[in-house]
Amino acid sequence: MATVNTAWDHVSQNIFKTWVIFFFFSLFTVGVIYVIARGFGYGEMGGLGITGFALIMAGVMNFISYYWSDKIVLAISGAKPVDEKSNKELYRLIENLTIAGGLPLPKIYTIDDSAPNAFATGRDPKHSAIALTTGILQKLNKQELEGVIAHELSHIGNRDTLVMTVVSVLVGTIALLSDFFLRSMFYGGRDNDSDNKGNTIFLILALVSAILAPIVAMLIQLALSRRREFLADASGVLLTRYPQGLASALLKISGDKEPLEVANRGTAHLYIVNPLKGQSAIGSPRSAGGAGWFASLFNTHPRIEDRVKALHQMEGKV
């Protein structure tokens, strides 16, 4: 297999892997909903009907999240708007990078926190926003800051907010249905007559799915989140043509021991580096060896070492 070296190679590979994961996750979601529906006792056509209804409801929730999630995240983070007058240097820096990337200028926000970090949000490039902490503006040099901003603009250009919103709603749908099924089993709310309520095989499959599917769905969601970070790194390099800037920024941000006060587990995946210092997505400290590999499955972000290594491979090849 050919070695992936250039930024274009990394972008192509990460786009392909993202959509492969997304495709199989969609099939997984449909399969889980169908099996649980059959476990409730619906026949073949009834199971398909319930599956269709669940997907329609997921679409409605996606629509709501699509239009309102950015405002909620910015409010939770205490982000304050910035214009050309209040921070001309930052405004011009972002403006130049959007021109290079062929993107509309996003709304710019700052978060009053000395911990260095940043995130992007918004339903599409025309309705997007970038938020940077005051700490990242103070602690990074211009080239490092360009790398971070280019990474966040790439999230906007790649429509990562849309992808992750859809995935989050699908994960939530699986979790709700699984919980409802398990509660119905526990409280005896089902009629076990196989003639009317499905056969034993589907009942067993539904029970196994209800227990395992939410965990598997979360792992797939986190894998997709990590893949989008790799993609944004590579896409950002195509804007700056300087991988070392972003690599240096990642090392500085991850090396800063100060936790971000406004971050929480619900918003941690948005930031360029996990703001919950030394923790995985489920809040467990990282460890070494096999246990460390297992813990990494629950991380919202790839390891900094892996991201920096990938960036170094692009040096002189963009």
C-alpha positions in Angstrom: 0.0 0.0 0.0 1.3 3.4 -0.9 2.4 5.7 1.9 0.1 8.7 2.5 2.3 11.8 2.6 0.7 14.9 1.1 -2.1 16.9 2.6 -4.3 16.0 -0.4 -3.7 12.3 0.3 -4.6 12.8 3.9 -7.8 14.7 3.0 -8.9 12.1 0.5 -8.2 9.2 2.8 -10.0 10.8 5.7 -13.1 11.8 3.7 -13.3 8.2 2.4 -13.0 6.7 5.9 -15.5 9.2 7.3 -18.2 8.2 4.9 -17.5 4.5 5.2 -18.0 4.9 9.0 -21.1 7.0 8.4 -22.6 4.5 5.9 -22.1 1.5 8.1 -23.4 3.4 11.1 -26.6 4.3 9.2 -27.1 0.6 8.4 -26.4 -0.3 12.0 -29.0 2.2 13.2 -31.7 0.9 10.8 -30.9 -2.7 11.8 -31.1 -2.0 15.6 -34.4 -0.1 15.3 -35.9 -2.9 13.2 -34.7 -5.7 15.6 -36.1 -3.8 18.6 -39.4 -3.2 16.8 -39.6 -6.9 16.1 -38.7 -7.6 19.7 -41.7 -5.5 20.8 -43.8 -8.0 18.8 -44.4 -6.2 15.5 -44.5 -8.3 12.4 -42.2 -7.7 9.4 -44.2 -4.9 7.9 -44.9 -3.4 11.3 -41.1 -3.5 12.1 -40.4 -1.7 8.9 -43.1 0.9 9.7 -41.6 1.5 13.2 -38.2 1.9 11.7 -39.4 4.4 9.2 -41.2 6.4 11.9 -38.1 6.4 14.1 -36.0 7.7 11.3 -38.5 10.4 10.5 -38.5 11.5 14.1 -34.7 11.5 14.1 -34.9 13.7 11.0 -37.2 16.2 12.9 -34.7 16.3 15.8 -31.9 16.8 13.4 -33.7 19.8 11.8 -34.2 21.4 15.2 -30.5 20.7 16.3 -29.3 22.0 12.9 -30.9 25.4 13.4 -30.4 25.9 17.1 -27.3 24.0 18.4 -24.8 26.7 17.5 -26.6 29.4 19.5 -26.9 27.0 22.5 -23.2 26.1 22.4 -22.1 29.7 22.1 -24.3 30.7 25.0 -23.1 27.8 27.2 -19.5 28.8 26.5 -20.0 32.4 27.4 -18.8 33.5 24.0 -18.8 37.2 23.2 -18.9 38.6 19.6 -15.8 40.3 18.1 -15.9 42.7 15.2 -13.2 44.5 13.1 -13.0 47.5 15.5 -12.6 45.4 18.7 -9.9 43.1 17.4 -8.6 44.2 14.0 -5.7 41.8 13.9 -7.8 38.7 14.6 -10.5 39.9 12.2 -8.0 40.3 9.4 -6.3 37.0 10.1 -9.6 35.1 9.8 -10.7 37.2 6.8 -7.5 36.3 4.9 -7.9 32.6 5.6 -11.5 32.6 4.5 -10.6 34.2 1.2 -7.9 31.5 0.7 -10.4 28.8 1.4 -13.2 30.3 -0.6 -15.5 30.5 2.5 -17.7 33.3 3.7 -16.5 35.2 6.8 -17.8 33.5 9.9 -19.0 35.3 13.0 -16.1 35.7 15.4 -16.3 35.2 19.2 -13.9 35.1 22.1 -14.3 33.3 25.4 -12.8 34.9 28.4 -10.6 32.0 29.7 -6.9 31.8 30.0 -6.8 28.1 28.9 -5.9 28.0 25.1 -8.5 26.4 22.9 -11.0 27.1 20.1 -14.0 25.6 18.3 -16.2 26.2 15.3 -19.9 25.8 15.0 -22.8 26.6 12.7 -25.3 24.9 10.4 -23.5 25.7 7.2 -20.6 28.0 5.9 -23.0 31.0 5.6 -24.2 30.6 9.2 -21.0 29.7 11.0 -19.0 31.0 13.9 -15.5 30.5 15.3 -14.8 31.0 19.0 -11.4 31.4 20.5 -10.4 31.7 24.1 -8.4 34.7 25.2 -5.8 32.3 26.4 -5.1 31.0 22.8 -4.8 34.5 21.5 -2.2 35.3 24.2 -0.2 32.0 24.2 0.2 31.2 20.4 2.3 33.0 17.9 0.8 34.2 14.6 1.7 31.0 12.6 0.3 28.7 15.3 -2.9 30.8 15.5 -3.2 30.6 11.7 -3.0 26.8 11.9 -5.7 26.7 14.6 -8.1 29.0 12.7 -7.5 27.1 9.4 -8.4 23.9 11.2 -11.6 25.4 12.5 -12.5 26.9 9.1 -12.0 23.4 7.7 -14.6 22.1 10.1 -17.0 24.7 8.6 -16.1 23.9 5.0 -16.3 20.2 5.6 -19.8 20.7 7.3 -18.6 18.7 10.3 -21.3 20.3 12.5 -24.0 18.8 10.2 -22.4 15.3 10.1 -21.9 15.1 13.9 -25.4 16.5 14.6 -26.9 13.7 12.5 -24.8 11.1 14.2 -25.6 12.5 17.7 -29.3 12.3 17.0 -29.0 8.7 15.7 -27.1 7.7 18.8 -29.8 9.3 20.9 -32.5 7.5 19.0 -30.9 4.1 19.6 -30.3 4.9 23.3 -34.0 6.0 23.8 -35.4 2.9 22.1 -33.1 0.6 23.9 -34.0 2.1 27.3 -37.7 1.9 26.5 -37.4 -1.8 25.4 -35.4 -2.8 28.5 -37.9 -1.0 30.8 -40.8 -2.7 29.1 -39.1 -6.1 29.7 -38.3 -5.3 33.3 -41.8 -4.1 34.2 -43.5 -6.9 32.3 -45.2 -4.6 29.9 -45.0 -7.1 27.0 -47.2 -10.0 26.1 -44.9 -12.9 25.4 -47.4 -14.7 23.2 -45.1 -15.5 20.2 -48.1 -15.7 17.8 -48.9 -12.1 18.3 -45.7 -10.5 19.6 -42.9 -11.9 17.6 -40.8 -15.0 17.9 -38.3 -15.9 20.6 -35.3 -15.3 18.3 -36.2 -11.6 17.7 -36.9 -11.2 21.4 -33.4 -12.5 22.3 -31.8 -10.4 19.5 -33.7 -7.3 20.7 -32.6 -7.8 24.2 -28.9 -8.2 23.2 -29.3 -5.1 20.9 -30.9 -3.0 23.6 -27.9 -3.7 25.9 -25.0 -3.5 23.5 -26.2 -1.1 20.7 -26.0 2.1 22.7 -22.4 1.3 23.6 -21.5 0.4 20.0 -23.2 3.5 18.7 -21.3 5.7 21.1 -18.0 4.1 20.0 -18.8 4.7 16.4 -19.8 8.3 17.1 -16.4 8.9 18.8 -14.5 7.2 16.0 -16.2 9.5 13.5 -15.4 12.5 15.7 -11.7 11.5 15.8 -11.7 11.0 12.0 -13.2 14.5 11.5 -10.3 16.0 13.5 -7.7 14.3 11.2 -9.6 15.6 8.2 -9.8 19.2 9.6 -6.0 19.0 10.3 -5.2 18.0 6.7 -7.7 20.5 5.2 -6.3 23.3 7.4 -2.8 22.6 6.1 -4.1 23.2 2.6 -5.1 26.7 3.6 -1.9 27.7 5.4 0.6 25.5 3.5 2.5 25.3 6.8 1.9 22.0 8.8 4.4 23.0 11.4 2.3 25.9 12.6 -0.7 23.7 13.5 1.6 20.9 14.9 3.3 23.4 17.2 -0.1 24.8 18.2 -1.5 21.4 19.1 1.6 20.6 21.3 1.2 24.0 23.1 -2.5 23.6 23.7 -2.3 20.0 24.9 0.7 20.8 27.0 -1.1 23.6 28.8 -2.3 22.2 32.2 -5.1 24.7 32.8 -8.6 23.2 32.3 -11.1 25.2 30.3 -13.7 26.4 32.8 -16.7 26.7 30.4 -16.2 23.2 28.8 -18.2 20.1 29.7 -18.6 16.6 28.3 -21.4 17.8 26.0 -19.2 20.4 24.2 -15.7 18.9 24.6 -15.8 17.2 21.1 -16.1 20.7 19.5 -12.8 22.0 20.6 -9.5 21.6 18.7 -8.0 19.8 21.7 -10.0 18.0 24.4 -10.5 20.7 27.0 -11.1 18.1 29.8 -7.4 17.8 30.5 -6.2 14.2 31.0 -9.6 12.7 30.5 -11.3 10.6 27.9 -14.8 11.2 26.6 -16.2 9.3 29.6 -14.0 11.1 32.1 -11.5 8.4 32.8 -7.8 9.2 33.1 -5.7 7.9 30.2 -3.5 5.0 30.9 -0.7 3.2 29.1 -0.5 -0.1 27.3 -3.6 -2.2 26.4 -5.7 -0.3 28.9 -4.6 2.9 27.2 -5.7 1.6 23.8 -9.1 0.6 25.2 -9.5 4.0 26.9 -8.6 5.7 23.6 -11.8 4.3 22.1 -13.8 6.6 24.3 -11.8 9.7 23.4 -13.4 12.5 21.3 -10.1 13.4 19.8 -7.2 11.5 18.3 -4.0 11.3 20.3 -1.9 14.5 19.9 1.1 12.4 19.0 -0.8 10.8 16.1 -2.0 14.2 14.8 1.4 15.8 15.0 3.0 12.8 13.3 0.5 13.1 10.4 1.2 16.8 10.1 4.9 16.2 10.0 4.4 13.8 7.1 2.9 16.7 5.1 5.9 19.0 5.5 7.2 20.1 2.2 4.5 18.2 0.3 1.6 20.8 0.1 
